[in-house]
Amino acid sequence: MKINTNEIISISAANQNFSNVVKIADKKGKAVIFRNNKPKYILLNIDESPIIEMTDDEKIDFVATRILKTHMKAFLELAK
């Protein structure tokens, strides 16, 4: 994987200012977070990333499934 130096941020800087990580990902498509001077994590902008290609419907389905899983008890209670 090629890493553009403009996409790099240290884990301590990411921890102190996560919105900066998001700005990098929005602008460059991804932000690479380094830990101990090595790439460790990637934050992807899924709207711009060719790595994850999903239609808008697939994105909605993904989020909806996670919400349903997390709050299933509440939805079952509401359905009564």
mmCIF file of the N, C-alpha and C atoms, coordinates in Angstrom:
data_MODEL
# 
_entry.id   MODEL 
# 
loop_
_atom_site.group_PDB 
_atom_site.id 
_atom_site.type_symbol 
_atom_site.label_atom_id 
_atom_site.label_alt_id 
_atom_site.label_comp_id 
_atom_site.label_asym_id 
_atom_site.label_entity_id 
_atom_site.label_seq_id 
_atom_site.pdbx_PDB_ins_code 
_atom_site.Cartn_x 
_atom_site.Cartn_y 
_atom_site.Cartn_z 
_atom_site.occupancy 
_atom_site.B_iso_or_equiv 
_atom_site.pdbx_formal_charge 
_atom_site.auth_seq_id 
_atom_site.auth_comp_id 
_atom_site.auth_asym_id 
_atom_site.auth_atom_id 
_atom_site.pdbx_PDB_model_num 
ATOM 1   N N  . MET A 1 1  ? 0.847   -1.174 0.000  1.00 0.00 ? 1  MET A N  1 
ATOM 2   C CA . MET A 1 1  ? 0.000   0.000  0.000  1.00 0.00 ? 1  MET A CA 1 
ATOM 3   C C  . MET A 1 1  ? 0.895   1.240  0.000  1.00 0.00 ? 1  MET A C  1 
ATOM 4   N N  . LYS A 1 2  ? 0.616   2.142  -0.890 1.00 0.00 ? 2  LYS A N  1 
ATOM 5   C CA . LYS A 1 2  ? 1.337   3.400  -0.925 1.00 0.00 ? 2  LYS A CA 1 
ATOM 6   C C  . LYS A 1 2  ? 0.658   4.379  0.027  1.00 0.00 ? 2  LYS A C  1 
ATOM 7   N N  . ILE A 1 3  ? 1.482   5.084  0.810  1.00 0.00 ? 3  ILE A N  1 
ATOM 8   C CA . ILE A 1 3  ? 0.956   6.048  1.769  1.00 0.00 ? 3  ILE A CA 1 
ATOM 9   C C  . ILE A 1 3  ? 1.475   7.434  1.409  1.00 0.00 ? 3  ILE A C  1 
ATOM 10  N N  . ASN A 1 4  ? 0.568   8.329  1.179  1.00 0.00 ? 4  ASN A N  1 
ATOM 11  C CA . ASN A 1 4  ? 0.903   9.722  0.927  1.00 0.00 ? 4  ASN A CA 1 
ATOM 12  C C  . ASN A 1 4  ? 1.193   10.374 2.277  1.00 0.00 ? 4  ASN A C  1 
ATOM 13  N N  . THR A 1 5  ? 2.281   11.115 2.379  1.00 0.00 ? 5  THR A N  1 
ATOM 14  C CA . THR A 1 5  ? 2.642   11.728 3.658  1.00 0.00 ? 5  THR A CA 1 
ATOM 15  C C  . THR A 1 5  ? 1.581   12.707 4.154  1.00 0.00 ? 5  THR A C  1 
ATOM 16  N N  . ASN A 1 6  ? 0.752   13.211 3.271  1.00 0.00 ? 6  ASN A N  1 
ATOM 17  C CA . ASN A 1 6  ? -0.332  14.108 3.678  1.00 0.00 ? 6  ASN A CA 1 
ATOM 18  C C  . ASN A 1 6  ? -1.490  13.361 4.336  1.00 0.00 ? 6  ASN A C  1 
ATOM 19  N N  . GLU A 1 7  ? -1.465  12.032 4.290  1.00 0.00 ? 7  GLU A N  1 
ATOM 20  C CA . GLU A 1 7  ? -2.522  11.215 4.885  1.00 0.00 ? 7  GLU A CA 1 
ATOM 21  C C  . GLU A 1 7  ? -2.139  10.706 6.263  1.00 0.00 ? 7  GLU A C  1 
ATOM 22  N N  . ILE A 1 8  ? -0.923  10.990 6.727  1.00 0.00 ? 8  ILE A N  1 
ATOM 23  C CA . ILE A 1 8  ? -0.389  10.415 7.956  1.00 0.00 ? 8  ILE A CA 1 
ATOM 24  C C  . ILE A 1 8  ? -0.686  11.302 9.162  1.00 0.00 ? 8  ILE A C  1 
ATOM 25  N N  . ILE A 1 9  ? -1.051  10.651 10.265 1.00 0.00 ? 9  ILE A N  1 
ATOM 26  C CA . ILE A 1 9  ? -1.215  11.344 11.537 1.00 0.00 ? 9  ILE A CA 1 
ATOM 27  C C  . ILE A 1 9  ? -0.817  10.375 12.651 1.00 0.00 ? 9  ILE A C  1 
ATOM 28  N N  . SER A 1 10 ? -0.191  10.889 13.686 1.00 0.00 ? 10 SER A N  1 
ATOM 29  C CA . SER A 1 10 ? 0.216   10.023 14.797 1.00 0.00 ? 10 SER A CA 1 
ATOM 30  C C  . SER A 1 10 ? -0.995  9.674  15.646 1.00 0.00 ? 10 SER A C  1 
ATOM 31  N N  . ILE A 1 11 ? -0.908  8.587  16.360 1.00 0.00 ? 11 ILE A N  1 
ATOM 32  C CA . ILE A 1 11 ? -2.024  8.162  17.201 1.00 0.00 ? 11 ILE A CA 1 
ATOM 33  C C  . ILE A 1 11 ? -2.282  9.164  18.322 1.00 0.00 ? 11 ILE A C  1 
ATOM 34  N N  . SER A 1 12 ? -1.232  9.791  18.840 1.00 0.00 ? 12 SER A N  1 
ATOM 35  C CA . SER A 1 12 ? -1.445  10.784 19.902 1.00 0.00 ? 12 SER A CA 1 
ATOM 36  C C  . SER A 1 12 ? -2.144  12.022 19.344 1.00 0.00 ? 12 SER A C  1 
ATOM 37  N N  . ALA A 1 13 ? -1.767  12.455 18.143 1.00 0.00 ? 13 ALA A N  1 
ATOM 38  C CA . ALA A 1 13 ? -2.443  13.596 17.519 1.00 0.00 ? 13 ALA A CA 1 
ATOM 39  C C  . ALA A 1 13 ? -3.886  13.239 17.174 1.00 0.00 ? 13 ALA A C  1 
ATOM 40  N N  . ALA A 1 14 ? -4.110  12.008 16.727 1.00 0.00 ? 14 ALA A N  1 
ATOM 41  C CA . ALA A 1 14 ? -5.470  11.554 16.402 1.00 0.00 ? 14 ALA A CA 1 
ATOM 42  C C  . ALA A 1 14 ? -6.332  11.518 17.662 1.00 0.00 ? 14 ALA A C  1 
ATOM 43  N N  . ASN A 1 15 ? -5.732  11.096 18.758 1.00 0.00 ? 15 ASN A N  1 
ATOM 44  C CA . ASN A 1 15 ? -6.449  11.020 20.021 1.00 0.00 ? 15 ASN A CA 1 
ATOM 45  C C  . ASN A 1 15 ? -6.829  12.410 20.525 1.00 0.00 ? 15 ASN A C  1 
ATOM 46  N N  . GLN A 1 16 ? -5.956  13.374 20.347 1.00 0.00 ? 16 GLN A N  1 
ATOM 47  C CA . GLN A 1 16 ? -6.203  14.730 20.832 1.00 0.00 ? 16 GLN A CA 1 
ATOM 48  C C  . GLN A 1 16 ? -7.164  15.508 19.944 1.00 0.00 ? 16 GLN A C  1 
ATOM 49  N N  . ASN A 1 17 ? -7.181  15.195 18.644 1.00 0.00 ? 17 ASN A N  1 
ATOM 50  C CA . ASN A 1 17 ? -8.007  15.966 17.722 1.00 0.00 ? 17 ASN A CA 1 
ATOM 51  C C  . ASN A 1 17 ? -8.527  15.055 16.611 1.00 0.00 ? 17 ASN A C  1 
ATOM 52  N N  . PHE A 1 18 ? -9.531  14.242 16.942 1.00 0.00 ? 18 PHE A N  1 
ATOM 53  C CA . PHE A 1 18 ? -10.049 13.287 15.973 1.00 0.00 ? 18 PHE A CA 1 
ATOM 54  C C  . PHE A 1 18 ? -10.672 13.978 14.764 1.00 0.00 ? 18 PHE A C  1 
ATOM 55  N N  . SER A 1 19 ? -11.217 15.171 14.972 1.00 0.00 ? 19 SER A N  1 
ATOM 56  C CA . SER A 1 19 ? -11.812 15.880 13.834 1.00 0.00 ? 19 SER A CA 1 
ATOM 57  C C  . SER A 1 19 ? -10.770 16.169 12.758 1.00 0.00 ? 19 SER A C  1 
ATOM 58  N N  . ASN A 1 20 ? -9.516  16.321 13.139 1.00 0.00 ? 20 ASN A N  1 
ATOM 59  C CA . ASN A 1 20 ? -8.441  16.516 12.160 1.00 0.00 ? 20 ASN A CA 1 
ATOM 60  C C  . ASN A 1 20 ? -8.241  15.252 11.325 1.00 0.00 ? 20 ASN A C  1 
ATOM 61  N N  . VAL A 1 21 ? -8.369  14.087 11.958 1.00 0.00 ? 21 VAL A N  1 
ATOM 62  C CA . VAL A 1 21 ? -8.265  12.812 11.232 1.00 0.00 ? 21 VAL A CA 1 
ATOM 63  C C  . VAL A 1 21 ? -9.384  12.720 10.206 1.00 0.00 ? 21 VAL A C  1 
ATOM 64  N N  . VAL A 1 22 ? -10.584 13.113 10.612 1.00 0.00 ? 22 VAL A N  1 
ATOM 65  C CA . VAL A 1 22 ? -11.737 13.087 9.707  1.00 0.00 ? 22 VAL A CA 1 
ATOM 66  C C  . VAL A 1 22 ? -11.527 14.051 8.535  1.00 0.00 ? 22 VAL A C  1 
ATOM 67  N N  . LYS A 1 23 ? -10.962 15.218 8.815  1.00 0.00 ? 23 LYS A N  1 
ATOM 68  C CA . LYS A 1 23 ? -10.692 16.188 7.745  1.00 0.00 ? 23 LYS A CA 1 
ATOM 69  C C  . LYS A 1 23 ? -9.705  15.624 6.726  1.00 0.00 ? 23 LYS A C  1 
ATOM 70  N N  . ILE A 1 24 ? -8.681  14.925 7.216  1.00 0.00 ? 24 ILE A N  1 
ATOM 71  C CA . ILE A 1 24 ? -7.714  14.294 6.313  1.00 0.00 ? 24 ILE A CA 1 
ATOM 72  C C  . ILE A 1 24 ? -8.415  13.250 5.452  1.00 0.00 ? 24 ILE A C  1 
ATOM 73  N N  . ALA A 1 25 ? -9.229  12.396 6.089  1.00 0.00 ? 25 ALA A N  1 
ATOM 74  C CA . ALA A 1 25 ? -9.938  11.346 5.353  1.00 0.00 ? 25 ALA A CA 1 
ATOM 75  C C  . ALA A 1 25 ? -10.910 11.951 4.339  1.00 0.00 ? 25 ALA A C  1 
ATOM 76  N N  . ASP A 1 26 ? -11.569 13.043 4.707  1.00 0.00 ? 26 ASP A N  1 
ATOM 77  C CA . ASP A 1 26 ? -12.481 13.708 3.772  1.00 0.00 ? 26 ASP A CA 1 
ATOM 78  C C  . ASP A 1 26 ? -11.729 14.271 2.573  1.00 0.00 ? 26 ASP A C  1 
ATOM 79  N N  . LYS A 1 27 ? -10.580 14.857 2.836  1.00 0.00 ? 27 LYS A N  1 
ATOM 80  C CA . LYS A 1 27 ? -9.816  15.511 1.775  1.00 0.00 ? 27 LYS A CA 1 
ATOM 81  C C  . LYS A 1 27 ? -9.048  14.516 0.907  1.00 0.00 ? 27 LYS A C  1 
ATOM 82  N N  . LYS A 1 28 ? -8.432  13.511 1.526  1.00 0.00 ? 28 LYS A N  1 
ATOM 83  C CA . LYS A 1 28 ? -7.553  12.588 0.809  1.00 0.00 ? 28 LYS A CA 1 
ATOM 84  C C  . LYS A 1 28 ? -8.181  11.214 0.538  1.00 0.00 ? 28 LYS A C  1 
ATOM 85  N N  . GLY A 1 29 ? -9.344  10.934 1.131  1.00 0.00 ? 29 GLY A N  1 
ATOM 86  C CA . GLY A 1 29 ? -9.986  9.633  0.946  1.00 0.00 ? 29 GLY A CA 1 
ATOM 87  C C  . GLY A 1 29 ? -9.667  8.659  2.061  1.00 0.00 ? 29 GLY A C  1 
ATOM 88  N N  . LYS A 1 30 ? -8.550  8.901  2.771  1.00 0.00 ? 30 LYS A N  1 
ATOM 89  C CA . LYS A 1 30 ? -8.189  8.058  3.910  1.00 0.00 ? 30 LYS A CA 1 
ATOM 90  C C  . LYS A 1 30 ? -7.202  8.810  4.783  1.00 0.00 ? 30 LYS A C  1 
ATOM 91  N N  . ALA A 1 31 ? -7.139  8.392  6.039  1.00 0.00 ? 31 ALA A N  1 
ATOM 92  C CA . ALA A 1 31 ? -6.131  8.895  6.968  1.00 0.00 ? 31 ALA A CA 1 
ATOM 93  C C  . ALA A 1 31 ? -5.432  7.680  7.555  1.00 0.00 ? 31 ALA A C  1 
ATOM 94  N N  . VAL A 1 32 ? -4.109  7.705  7.547  1.00 0.00 ? 32 VAL A N  1 
ATOM 95  C CA . VAL A 1 32 ? -3.328  6.593  8.078  1.00 0.00 ? 32 VAL A CA 1 
ATOM 96  C C  . VAL A 1 32 ? -2.801  7.012  9.448  1.00 0.00 ? 32 VAL A C  1 
ATOM 97  N N  . ILE A 1 33 ? -3.174  6.253  10.460 1.00 0.00 ? 33 ILE A N  1 
ATOM 98  C CA . ILE A 1 33 ? -2.772  6.570  11.826 1.00 0.00 ? 33 ILE A CA 1 
ATOM 99  C C  . ILE A 1 33 ? -1.576  5.697  12.191 1.00 0.00 ? 33 ILE A C  1 
ATOM 100 N N  . PHE A 1 34 ? -0.505  6.367  12.596 1.00 0.00 ? 34 PHE A N  1 
ATOM 101 C CA . PHE A 1 34 ? 0.732   5.680  12.948 1.00 0.00 ? 34 PHE A CA 1 
ATOM 102 C C  . PHE A 1 34 ? 0.812   5.458  14.450 1.00 0.00 ? 34 PHE A C  1 
ATOM 103 N N  . ARG A 1 35 ? 1.308   4.306  14.832 1.00 0.00 ? 35 ARG A N  1 
ATOM 104 C CA . ARG A 1 35 ? 1.597   3.992  16.235 1.00 0.00 ? 35 ARG A CA 1 
ATOM 105 C C  . ARG A 1 35 ? 3.032   3.480  16.279 1.00 0.00 ? 35 ARG A C  1 
ATOM 106 N N  . ASN A 1 36 ? 3.845   4.059  17.140 1.00 0.00 ? 36 ASN A N  1 
ATOM 107 C CA . ASN A 1 36 ? 5.264   3.705  17.248 1.00 0.00 ? 36 ASN A CA 1 
ATOM 108 C C  . ASN A 1 36 ? 5.975   3.819  15.897 1.00 0.00 ? 36 ASN A C  1 
ATOM 109 N N  . ASN A 1 37 ? 5.657   4.898  15.185 1.00 0.00 ? 37 ASN A N  1 
ATOM 110 C CA . ASN A 1 37 ? 6.275   5.207  13.891 1.00 0.00 ? 37 ASN A CA 1 
ATOM 111 C C  . ASN A 1 37 ? 6.014   4.163  12.802 1.00 0.00 ? 37 ASN A C  1 
ATOM 112 N N  . LYS A 1 38 ? 4.934   3.428  12.939 1.00 0.00 ? 38 LYS A N  1 
ATOM 113 C CA . LYS A 1 38 ? 4.542   2.442  11.933 1.00 0.00 ? 38 LYS A CA 1 
ATOM 114 C C  . LYS A 1 38 ? 3.057   2.614  11.629 1.00 0.00 ? 38 LYS A C  1 
ATOM 115 N N  . PRO A 1 39 ? 2.645   2.416  10.372 1.00 0.00 ? 39 PRO A N  1 
ATOM 116 C CA . PRO A 1 39 ? 1.212   2.505  10.068 1.00 0.00 ? 39 PRO A CA 1 
ATOM 117 C C  . PRO A 1 39 ? 0.453   1.398  10.792 1.00 0.00 ? 39 PRO A C  1 
ATOM 118 N N  . LYS A 1 40 ? -0.603  1.783  11.510 1.00 0.00 ? 40 LYS A N  1 
ATOM 119 C CA . LYS A 1 40 ? -1.352  0.807  12.304 1.00 0.00 ? 40 LYS A CA 1 
ATOM 120 C C  . LYS A 1 40 ? -2.836  0.769  11.935 1.00 0.00 ? 40 LYS A C  1 
ATOM 121 N N  . TYR A 1 41 ? -3.430  1.934  11.673 1.00 0.00 ? 41 TYR A N  1 
ATOM 122 C CA . TYR A 1 41 ? -4.866  2.009  11.409 1.00 0.00 ? 41 TYR A CA 1 
ATOM 123 C C  . TYR A 1 41 ? -5.126  2.882  10.188 1.00 0.00 ? 41 TYR A C  1 
ATOM 124 N N  . ILE A 1 42 ? -6.258  2.635  9.534  1.00 0.00 ? 42 ILE A N  1 
ATOM 125 C CA . ILE A 1 42 ? -6.692  3.464  8.408  1.00 0.00 ? 42 ILE A CA 1 
ATOM 126 C C  . ILE A 1 42 ? -8.141  3.873  8.655  1.00 0.00 ? 42 ILE A C  1 
ATOM 127 N N  . LEU A 1 43 ? -8.407  5.163  8.539  1.00 0.00 ? 43 LEU A N  1 
ATOM 128 C CA . LEU A 1 43 ? -9.770  5.667  8.552  1.00 0.00 ? 43 LEU A CA 1 
ATOM 129 C C  . LEU A 1 43 ? -10.121 5.974  7.108  1.00 0.00 ? 43 LEU A C  1 
ATOM 130 N N  . LEU A 1 44 ? -11.129 5.281  6.585  1.00 0.00 ? 44 LEU A N  1 
ATOM 131 C CA . LEU A 1 44 ? -11.533 5.455  5.190  1.00 0.00 ? 44 LEU A CA 1 
ATOM 132 C C  . LEU A 1 44 ? -12.785 6.294  5.084  1.00 0.00 ? 44 LEU A C  1 
ATOM 133 N N  . ASN A 1 45 ? -12.824 7.137  4.085  1.00 0.00 ? 45 ASN A N  1 
ATOM 134 C CA . ASN A 1 45 ? -14.041 7.825  3.694  1.00 0.00 ? 45 ASN A CA 1 
ATOM 135 C C  . ASN A 1 45 ? -14.744 6.881  2.724  1.00 0.00 ? 45 ASN A C  1 
ATOM 136 N N  . ILE A 1 46 ? -15.773 6.187  3.181  1.00 0.00 ? 46 ILE A N  1 
ATOM 137 C CA . ILE A 1 46 ? -16.377 5.150  2.338  1.00 0.00 ? 46 ILE A CA 1 
ATOM 138 C C  . ILE A 1 46 ? -17.078 5.713  1.116  1.00 0.00 ? 46 ILE A C  1 
ATOM 139 N N  . ASP A 1 47 ? -17.395 7.004  1.138  1.00 0.00 ? 47 ASP A N  1 
ATOM 140 C CA . ASP A 1 47 ? -17.995 7.608  -0.054 1.00 0.00 ? 47 ASP A CA 1 
ATOM 141 C C  . ASP A 1 47 ? -16.972 7.794  -1.165 1.00 0.00 ? 47 ASP A C  1 
ATOM 142 N N  . GLU A 1 48 ? -15.698 7.928  -0.808 1.00 0.00 ? 48 GLU A N  1 
ATOM 143 C CA . GLU A 1 48 ? -14.646 8.215  -1.783 1.00 0.00 ? 48 GLU A CA 1 
ATOM 144 C C  . GLU A 1 48 ? -13.714 7.035  -2.043 1.00 0.00 ? 48 GLU A C  1 
ATOM 145 N N  . SER A 1 49 ? -13.706 6.046  -1.176 1.00 0.00 ? 49 SER A N  1 
ATOM 146 C CA . SER A 1 49 ? -12.717 4.974  -1.246 1.00 0.00 ? 49 SER A CA 1 
ATOM 147 C C  . SER A 1 49 ? -13.074 3.909  -2.285 1.00 0.00 ? 49 SER A C  1 
ATOM 148 N N  . PRO A 1 50 ? -12.134 3.589  -3.161 1.00 0.00 ? 50 PRO A N  1 
ATOM 149 C CA . PRO A 1 50 ? -12.377 2.483  -4.093 1.00 0.00 ? 50 PRO A CA 1 
ATOM 150 C C  . PRO A 1 50 ? -12.242 1.125  -3.398 1.00 0.00 ? 50 PRO A C  1 
ATOM 151 N N  . ILE A 1 51 ? -11.675 1.113  -2.186 1.00 0.00 ? 51 ILE A N  1 
ATOM 152 C CA . ILE A 1 51 ? -11.514 -0.138 -1.445 1.00 0.00 ? 51 ILE A CA 1 
ATOM 153 C C  . ILE A 1 51 ? -12.875 -0.697 -1.058 1.00 0.00 ? 51 ILE A C  1 
ATOM 154 N N  . ILE A 1 52 ? -13.761 0.185  -0.625 1.00 0.00 ? 52 ILE A N  1 
ATOM 155 C CA . ILE A 1 52 ? -15.110 -0.219 -0.231 1.00 0.00 ? 52 ILE A CA 1 
ATOM 156 C C  . ILE A 1 52 ? -16.073 0.445  -1.194 1.00 0.00 ? 52 ILE A C  1 
ATOM 157 N N  . GLU A 1 53 ? -16.564 -0.318 -2.125 1.00 0.00 ? 53 GLU A N  1 
ATOM 158 C CA . GLU A 1 53 ? -17.518 0.228  -3.078 1.00 0.00 ? 53 GLU A CA 1 
ATOM 159 C C  . GLU A 1 53 ? -18.899 -0.288 -2.723 1.00 0.00 ? 53 GLU A C  1 
ATOM 160 N N  . MET A 1 54 ? -19.740 0.612  -2.254 1.00 0.00 ? 54 MET A N  1 
ATOM 161 C CA . MET A 1 54 ? -21.103 0.245  -1.900 1.00 0.00 ? 54 MET A CA 1 
ATOM 162 C C  . MET A 1 54 ? -22.045 1.268  -2.516 1.00 0.00 ? 54 MET A C  1 
ATOM 163 N N  . THR A 1 55 ? -23.186 0.790  -2.919 1.00 0.00 ? 55 THR A N  1 
ATOM 164 C CA . THR A 1 55 ? -24.224 1.706  -3.377 1.00 0.00 ? 55 THR A CA 1 
ATOM 165 C C  . THR A 1 55 ? -24.816 2.396  -2.149 1.00 0.00 ? 55 THR A C  1 
ATOM 166 N N  . ASP A 1 56 ? -25.577 3.460  -2.367 1.00 0.00 ? 56 ASP A N  1 
ATOM 167 C CA . ASP A 1 56 ? -26.223 4.141  -1.247 1.00 0.00 ? 56 ASP A CA 1 
ATOM 168 C C  . ASP A 1 56 ? -27.149 3.193  -0.499 1.00 0.00 ? 56 ASP A C  1 
ATOM 169 N N  . ASP A 1 57 ? -27.867 2.327  -1.229 1.00 0.00 ? 57 ASP A N  1 
ATOM 170 C CA . ASP A 1 57 ? -28.761 1.358  -0.586 1.00 0.00 ? 57 ASP A CA 1 
ATOM 171 C C  . ASP A 1 57 ? -27.982 0.381  0.286  1.00 0.00 ? 57 ASP A C  1 
ATOM 172 N N  . GLU A 1 58 ? -26.815 -0.058 -0.182 1.00 0.00 ? 58 GLU A N  1 
ATOM 173 C CA . GLU A 1 58 ? -25.992 -0.972 0.612  1.00 0.00 ? 58 GLU A CA 1 
ATOM 174 C C  . GLU A 1 58 ? -25.486 -0.299 1.876  1.00 0.00 ? 58 GLU A C  1 
ATOM 175 N N  . LYS A 1 59 ? -25.118 0.970  1.770  1.00 0.00 ? 59 LYS A N  1 
ATOM 176 C CA . LYS A 1 59 ? -24.664 1.710  2.955  1.00 0.00 ? 59 LYS A CA 1 
ATOM 177 C C  . LYS A 1 59 ? -25.788 1.814  3.974  1.00 0.00 ? 59 LYS A C  1 
ATOM 178 N N  . ILE A 1 60 ? -26.999 2.117  3.492  1.00 0.00 ? 60 ILE A N  1 
ATOM 179 C CA . ILE A 1 60 ? -28.152 2.215  4.386  1.00 0.00 ? 60 ILE A CA 1 
ATOM 180 C C  . ILE A 1 60 ? -28.429 0.865  5.033  1.00 0.00 ? 60 ILE A C  1 
ATOM 181 N N  . ASP A 1 61 ? -28.384 -0.204 4.257  1.00 0.00 ? 61 ASP A N  1 
ATOM 182 C CA . ASP A 1 61 ? -28.603 -1.548 4.803  1.00 0.00 ? 61 ASP A CA 1 
ATOM 183 C C  . ASP A 1 61 ? -27.568 -1.891 5.864  1.00 0.00 ? 61 ASP A C  1 
ATOM 184 N N  . PHE A 1 62 ? -26.318 -1.531 5.631  1.00 0.00 ? 62 PHE A N  1 
ATOM 185 C CA . PHE A 1 62 ? -25.246 -1.799 6.580  1.00 0.00 ? 62 PHE A CA 1 
ATOM 186 C C  . PHE A 1 62 ? -25.514 -1.110 7.915  1.00 0.00 ? 62 PHE A C  1 
ATOM 187 N N  . VAL A 1 63 ? -25.841 0.171  7.856  1.00 0.00 ? 63 VAL A N  1 
ATOM 188 C CA . VAL A 1 63 ? -26.102 0.942  9.069  1.00 0.00 ? 63 VAL A CA 1 
ATOM 189 C C  . VAL A 1 63 ? -27.371 0.450  9.755  1.00 0.00 ? 63 VAL A C  1 
ATOM 190 N N  . ALA A 1 64 ? -28.417 0.185  8.982  1.00 0.00 ? 64 ALA A N  1 
ATOM 191 C CA . ALA A 1 64 ? -29.676 -0.283 9.557  1.00 0.00 ? 64 ALA A CA 1 
ATOM 192 C C  . ALA A 1 64 ? -29.499 -1.613 10.276 1.00 0.00 ? 64 ALA A C  1 
ATOM 193 N N  . THR A 1 65 ? -28.730 -2.513 9.697  1.00 0.00 ? 65 THR A N  1 
ATOM 194 C CA . THR A 1 65 ? -28.479 -3.809 10.329 1.00 0.00 ? 65 THR A CA 1 
ATOM 195 C C  . THR A 1 65 ? -27.769 -3.631 11.663 1.00 0.00 ? 65 THR A C  1 
ATOM 196 N N  . ARG A 1 66 ? -26.794 -2.739 11.696 1.00 0.00 ? 66 ARG A N  1 
ATOM 197 C CA . ARG A 1 66 ? -26.064 -2.516 12.945 1.00 0.00 ? 66 ARG A CA 1 
ATOM 198 C C  . ARG A 1 66 ? -26.977 -1.898 14.000 1.00 0.00 ? 66 ARG A C  1 
ATOM 199 N N  . ILE A 1 67 ? -27.821 -0.958 13.611 1.00 0.00 ? 67 ILE A N  1 
ATOM 200 C CA . ILE A 1 67 ? -28.754 -0.340 14.566 1.00 0.00 ? 67 ILE A CA 1 
ATOM 201 C C  . ILE A 1 67 ? -29.729 -1.375 15.094 1.00 0.00 ? 67 ILE A C  1 
ATOM 202 N N  . LEU A 1 68 ? -30.276 -2.200 14.200 1.00 0.00 ? 68 LEU A N  1 
ATOM 203 C CA . LEU A 1 68 ? -31.211 -3.235 14.639 1.00 0.00 ? 68 LEU A CA 1 
ATOM 204 C C  . LEU A 1 68 ? -30.558 -4.218 15.602 1.00 0.00 ? 68 LEU A C  1 
ATOM 205 N N  . LYS A 1 69 ? -29.334 -4.626 15.297 1.00 0.00 ? 69 LYS A N  1 
ATOM 206 C CA . LYS A 1 69 ? -28.613 -5.554 16.171 1.00 0.00 ? 69 LYS A CA 1 
ATOM 207 C C  . LYS A 1 69 ? -28.403 -4.956 17.554 1.00 0.00 ? 69 LYS A C  1 
ATOM 208 N N  . THR A 1 70 ? -28.010 -3.707 17.585 1.00 0.00 ? 70 THR A N  1 
ATOM 209 C CA . THR A 1 70 ? -27.697 -3.037 18.845 1.00 0.00 ? 70 THR A CA 1 
ATOM 210 C C  . THR A 1 70 ? -28.936 -2.815 19.697 1.00 0.00 ? 70 THR A C  1 
ATOM 211 N N  . HIS A 1 71 ? -30.063 -2.502 19.071 1.00 0.00 ? 71 HIS A N  1 
ATOM 212 C CA . HIS A 1 71 ? -31.262 -2.097 19.804 1.00 0.00 ? 71 HIS A CA 1 
ATOM 213 C C  . HIS A 1 71 ? -32.433 -3.066 19.611 1.00 0.00 ? 71 HIS A C  1 
ATOM 214 N N  . MET A 1 72 ? -32.143 -4.325 19.341 1.00 0.00 ? 72 MET A N  1 
ATOM 215 C CA . MET A 1 72 ? -33.197 -5.295 19.043 1.00 0.00 ? 72 MET A CA 1 
ATOM 216 C C  . MET A 1 72 ? -34.217 -5.407 20.183 1.00 0.00 ? 72 MET A C  1 
ATOM 217 N N  . LYS A 1 73 ? -33.757 -5.420 21.432 1.00 0.00 ? 73 LYS A N  1 
ATOM 218 C CA . LYS A 1 73 ? -34.686 -5.542 22.570 1.00 0.00 ? 73 LYS A CA 1 
ATOM 219 C C  . LYS A 1 73 ? -35.693 -4.393 22.579 1.00 0.00 ? 73 LYS A C  1 
ATOM 220 N N  . ALA A 1 74 ? -35.212 -3.189 22.323 1.00 0.00 ? 74 ALA A N  1 
ATOM 221 C CA . ALA A 1 74 ? -36.113 -2.032 22.317 1.00 0.00 ? 74 ALA A CA 1 
ATOM 222 C C  . ALA A 1 74 ? -37.127 -2.125 21.171 1.00 0.00 ? 74 ALA A C  1 
ATOM 223 N N  . PHE A 1 75 ? -36.680 -2.559 20.006 1.00 0.00 ? 75 PHE A N  1 
ATOM 224 C CA . PHE A 1 75 ? -37.593 -2.696 18.866 1.00 0.00 ? 75 PHE A CA 1 
ATOM 225 C C  . PHE A 1 75 ? -38.630 -3.781 19.124 1.00 0.00 ? 75 PHE A C  1 
ATOM 226 N N  . LEU A 1 76 ? -38.236 -4.880 19.748 1.00 0.00 ? 76 LEU A N  1 
ATOM 227 C CA . LEU A 1 76 ? -39.195 -5.933 20.080 1.00 0.00 ? 76 LEU A CA 1 
ATOM 228 C C  . LEU A 1 76 ? -40.223 -5.446 21.093 1.00 0.00 ? 76 LEU A C  1 
ATOM 229 N N  . GLU A 1 77 ? -39.770 -4.654 22.047 1.00 0.00 ? 77 GLU A N  1 
ATOM 230 C CA . GLU A 1 77 ? -40.689 -4.093 23.046 1.00 0.00 ? 77 GLU A CA 1 
ATOM 231 C C  . GLU A 1 77 ? -41.669 -3.126 22.392 1.00 0.00 ? 77 GLU A C  1 
ATOM 232 N N  . LEU A 1 78 ? -41.201 -2.313 21.490 1.00 0.00 ? 78 LEU A N  1 
ATOM 233 C CA . LEU A 1 78 ? -42.070 -1.375 20.785 1.00 0.00 ? 78 LEU A CA 1 
ATOM 234 C C  . LEU A 1 78 ? -43.078 -2.090 19.877 1.00 0.00 ? 78 LEU A C  1 
ATOM 235 N N  . ALA A 1 79 ? -42.720 -3.262 19.389 1.00 0.00 ? 79 ALA A N  1 
ATOM 236 C CA . ALA A 1 79 ? -43.586 -4.004 18.484 1.00 0.00 ? 79 ALA A CA 1 
ATOM 237 C C  . ALA A 1 79 ? -44.764 -4.647 19.192 1.00 0.00 ? 79 ALA A C  1 
ATOM 238 N N  . LYS A 1 80 ? -44.726 -4.719 20.514 1.00 0.00 ? 80 LYS A N  1 
ATOM 239 C CA . LYS A 1 80 ? -45.831 -5.369 21.258 1.00 0.00 ? 80 LYS A CA 1 
ATOM 240 C C  . LYS A 1 80 ? -47.100 -4.572 21.192 1.00 0.00 ? 80 LYS A C  1 
# 
